[in-house]
């Protein structure tokens, strides 16, 4: 391993090279490392109190290279070899733990990697040899040194010290040992000595001041009338700052508290016991091997210390009032706890307790007992005697039934928390009423029915996420009811709950709202969304206390028109079947601030006033996805305080300028998906406007939005803009300008580089698209309300060998770093995994797990959801279909549209999953009341958050489906998208949108209008899969399949154009095939891969039934090519000429057929189609790939069928030497990863971010300018005399051209290979 404080990477030798014949050091035992000097001021020892244990003394001596002497029986001194250093393991960059004598590092590492999700031993070994695994698991030889935790434990050093006032001459500077530990400053009384009496200066409530007369000097003073002062001069400015920072924290405290959490402590620092006034000690997440016993403690936190057994020493602290021993794998609680008579709070959560000792009843002052996430199957009887406890905290246990008789015996219990158990029923046992229970929490159980009438004084009831069909509640004192996500069809509350203020019964099956709801006198919030309600009570709005009504996602056809005395401020009626709103709604509801009526069938809006004056205070209006027309625009002027207006996807054709001018307070407007041709210039009156979204319209003129001082986001994508006029200086707050999807737009502005997110279609040169015809995509990203873009999208149309595609969406929730890292890295990891296995589930799972390592230190505390979709064609099955493989973690998901219906390909791993909940409970993680693991994330499978391992893992859900002609498109979306839209609505919303970009934009706009405030990312991939979307020309050949439709080597690009009417043999537009393919290849590639001739023959000469093609089978991807329907491929012969323009010397000269030139490059048309297997085997030119000094390289295409392919990366080096059992190393040393790693091949230079390879200039024919015209004439003459090629001559035609031209271009000395032609 390495020296203490230096990380030792698993599998790497400490010495990079050894002499000949020298045996390398053992992988687990390194030579004695040099002990680093302890920096002055950190970890300075004082007397015997700081002496390390005997074992650590030996290790320290060995580290310094000093021999350990032992006295034998005869008094002689003999030297022994130093023992190996103590090994430590560190997980996720956090605390380090000393390994026990029987623990094996490699076994620990293998178990960890198997827990992550790797399935095979050889893969675990390979991953364990990667140097980057140190961010997940790391081993040290000797305890590593951490400056941060060392400062919190103790500061010490030899400094110049002066006691008392500076004015007194009797006080002189002397060099003393000084220690800061706990809450005290400790100064030795003997000069230059570590022994003797210690002066202790309490710092709580004291002060620390800078002494300006002396350099690096601080004055430390205690509090109280008898305060003392010590002046200390430090040697360096760094030490001065370190002491100032730490002492300031201590002095500012009001209670005597010390925080030593996460310090990898095995023993308490001895100097801590000088703090006689210490009352609060936090030792959370350490590895304590001793029981702390401080007589003055009032609060002690020992959670997450892997104790295993209850620390008996704490029972002897008489003053202890609060004790936390959660998450310590405790099996039992000893009877000795009964002597802690002053204990008031006792936390035992996250252990394996099944019973409690009867002696607990002696703790009469105990008022809080935490028993959550243990193994209790019933309520412990000892709780009957703990009369001071008023809350029963038993969530996350194993209770299947709740016996109310047990609660009856505990009249002191008022709050019952039994969430996340397995309760299926309540057993009354002749219990009439339980009047003492006021709060009952039964969330996330398995209740089918709940009769809570027995709780006659219930105030708050939680029963979300059960399976309730009926619910009966006593309403005498009911204040809040939470019953969402059930299957309720009947809800009875008796009597009328006059104190009810909050009611949530959303996501059930209710068909009506109970009448008693209207009679509630204090009801302020009513959430009845996602039910089957057809009509609201007529007097609902008459409830003067109602402030917020959420009735979206129902079947409402109208709203009540009685609006007298209504005080509604928030009204959400989206996703109903409303044809109109009540005519007097906006006039009567004068307190209305928020109205969302999106996704209805509205054709007009009610007026806000009948005169010019208005009392409307409406600020947010969402009307997206309705049937509104221009007639309703003038009604908006009745809301002068409007700040947010969403009217996307309606039937607007214009927005009058006079109406826009009156909306002066408008800040955000979304009018996308209409038929607007312009945005009114009076938008300049909206000086507070910061967001303008108007994509998917017919806008031709760029609006005057760049003059708005507060503008941040402008989205004018998918319009008909042709030019954009921008001011000299762009708005200072502009962060996003999206102009994609405007094909006629040409824009060049130097200042656009300053925009955080500027999007515009990249200009294409006719051969730069490269998108496969089988699939095309569009994506969009939108920031959340906090203006942070915490999502990212990945789209690779031509992935790996161009027979594949890759798409992804990544969501960091509130962080930006993780989505960006996933976007940059994940495709490269998948490409490498594809070299190791072809099994879809295996390479997808491994990609996600390797990505966990690639996140590095960012993934230790941050995390993100991800979904990845990979389209590929099985190279083993030439006649098989394309396969779509989706993998996801978190709430990013994929849905496939098949036959117009959604087919989900993803799964969200949440607490609602019984399988995941069992796994979380098994690892004793704490699920907080908001449903998050340790209060961090609600997803149990997600990338990053490695500090939550093993409760949270990165293993994804993987699903593969073969693509069929019935598959229309698939959608990838982030959490914000799927929280706002169901998969059915998402598929239906974009099914008839022909453009993928416009479809993605629509999904994003709909989600924002429906209430999403998070960052959103959506990718829509449109499919055009036909029965003949694979090459079947030579199914019997058994070779590798040809490239996917329209997919060629990386330099190839494709342009889809209108097909000629007489283009016989060309695939139809519905099949998604390309009619023209342009690319650049070297001449050698053309000779070996194309293997065909340029054709200018009449159509009849190339008829499929002609003699040139006797019964040759063809697929629609590679038809018999005609003269007017060939597929053009461009050579890379480059002409450097100053005399030609577009290949012509004069305007009256005709271009050469089959030859295209742009003045510097000649492009030759050749035919590309399927050749027979026998033709591919009859290459007459077999020249090895060889680089010439003169710059000519001729190489066969490695991907060509019948020729050797590239060596699989997985078969190179040590990692390729696999055995029959799948192990990399020999079977007898299968666990010795570190030794094997010394032979492992190094990673390629550049890592995962290597730049794409550039074409070699030596691969081009350089034609001198003076010969250019002569060469063109020769080519023209040669074409006129060349007879139509026969099938067997196709592979020779272009080579013949090369042979013909080479003597003109190069001297004979370079043509020694010509004989091979």
PyMOL commands that set and color helices and strands:
alter all, ss='L'
color gray80, all
select helices_A, chain A and resi 47-50+54-63+105-116+121-128+131-135+147-153+237-251+270-274+312-316+335-339+358-362+381-384+404-408+516-519+540-542+585-588+630-638+657-661+681-685+704-707+750-754+817-834+840-854+858-861+914-922+946-948+975-980+983-990+996-1009+1069-1071+1083-1090+1099-1102+1107-1109+1173-1176+1209-1211+1214-1216+1227-1229+1233-1237+1247-1249+1257-1259+1265-1281+1287-1305+1308-1310+1312-1316
alter helices_A, ss='H'
color red, helices_A
select strands_A, chain A and resi 41-42+68-71+77-80+87-91+96-98+137-141+155-163+174-181+184-188+198-202+207-210+217-221+229-233+257-259+280-282+299-301+322-324+345-347+368-370+391-393+401-403+415-417+425-427+439-441+449-452+460-462+470-474+480-482+490-494+502-504+525-527+548-550+570-572+594-596+620-622+644-646+668-670+691-693+713-715+736-738+757-759+775-782+791-799+804-811+863-873+882-889+893-898+901-904+943-944+957-962+967-973+1016-1023+1053-1055+1076-1078+1080-1081+1130-1131+1134-1135+1155-1157+1162-1164+1186-1187+1193-1194+1262-1263
alter strands_A, ss='S'
color yellow, strands_A
deselect
rebuild
show_as cartoon
